């Protein structure tokens, strides 16, 4: 460091050599994180999944994978988890998009910080607490059901302990992330584009379709990459809120690991899910990234 | 966080699923941190001036043995210092002994399901019951259980017990429930909370089907559990889940721990807790003496005190401590009826219990897979 400092002071500008050193020094933490918390765990995960359970030197086998890929229950649960995650992400996007637009374009700049802070509050709260609060919100004669009963829903009806409740919960947990990423993206859209469109006679939905939607795409993609994988892999929400029919792929992994004590099986499940999620996200990026905004054309 | 309730919750969980918490990774990290802390606590006090011996007692936190009145009494009477060491799961209890606990820990409280495993791993020493003057007061059915013995030698001294019976809301369900068939009765569709645990699920279904709980016909059990699932509102996995759903009237009945019932009723909630006529699952916690215990004489004195009427009656009386049922048969003679009822200390239940013991590893695997299939269907 002293050498770096003296060079910075002594010479008129950093030499190429010092730049390389600085880059190397600064990338040490990132490398440590990536190697220590991504590469090594991934190698271990793959190693676990390819060996007999609990044995580091156990026999090499593909049994765990053939087990997962030939089990109709495992694949059904994976599909169920994907549908749950996609539904939750879509619902959250539906709610987060207008919110982000209002924050970025219609809210007085002085008040934006306040409202952004409000949106982030759930992130500062224990997610277990949020799940239990959701139980209260959805229970019979609870706030939501009371409102719905005005529209003819039975007063003893409840959404608690249903797969739908899990979707609602996951959507709720996703909203802050999506609002933040979408807010950032929409905030950067030049207001003059909207003004130009309006002055040229574009209708509101045309402005949405040709300007807002295509220019928000990067935010949607980043947001989805942030919230979809955890939603697909979730298990706590399903365990507490999902009821007897809420069992998901994540619960299967948890049971394999914690009740069955079969880390190899759980690792194989995790890798299959990882591949599935990667394929979904890859497809999404291709689909949304390739389509040129109509505005550009 | 009410650790007492959590602890009883954990207490009563079936053997292998104890660490299965809502937050898997939190549980794991707590366990590791706890283990580290406990091991650190095991180091002998280097420069302690006291000449009095230190009896190291391993148990769950807030579970009777660390009641201040009990510690004070024992320390004064036997001129020693009590040092508690805590564990969060039965597996952690064993690993405490495996990882440096031998030679430091004197007494430990394993569940019956873990006694034989601990013995086979060389962690416990046989107990001469003739040195325990209160031993003969324990319920014979508890102290004669073969699973606290190995080769005829006694390794575990029964201390407390509890049940997984059937709890229901008498304001919602007017006809008294006496049988597990209530959980299969379409009349209660959408009102049932069922415990999410493979051992409990399969044994409960076996009891309902009048099968041997340890060797049931698994095809019949699976069919029954799938049938039962259609009537459930909820699979509950922590006492907190049960409490929330029950107090908000989302569920009206289900299989539940006696400790959870004690806690709910003590907090003013209306609940009837019964032992179905087909019998139920029960658990027993046992005091054991660690191999190489440094203070053998004190260890015997400690266990004798823990199973005495004097201690057990005092412990049971304070319902806010959520006491389980006591193993000393003389205790009920001095307890108010209110306390006996609140802790479900009914000796007539004991013969109807299937006391949880260790399952052969293959059996637990099969049962867990079966339960996964029921839940995943």
Interface residues (C-beta under 8 A of the other chain):
Chain A: X73 X74 X76 X77 X128 X132 X135 X136 X139 X140 X158 X160 X161 X235 X236 X239 X240 X243 X244 X245 X247 X251 X252 X254 X255 X256 X257 X258 X259 X260 X261 X262
Chain B: X16 X17 X19 X20 X22 X23 X24 X194 X196 X198 X229 X230 X232 X233 X234 X235 X237 X240 X241 X244 X245 X248 X249 X250 X365 X368 X369 X371 X372 X373 X375 X376 X377
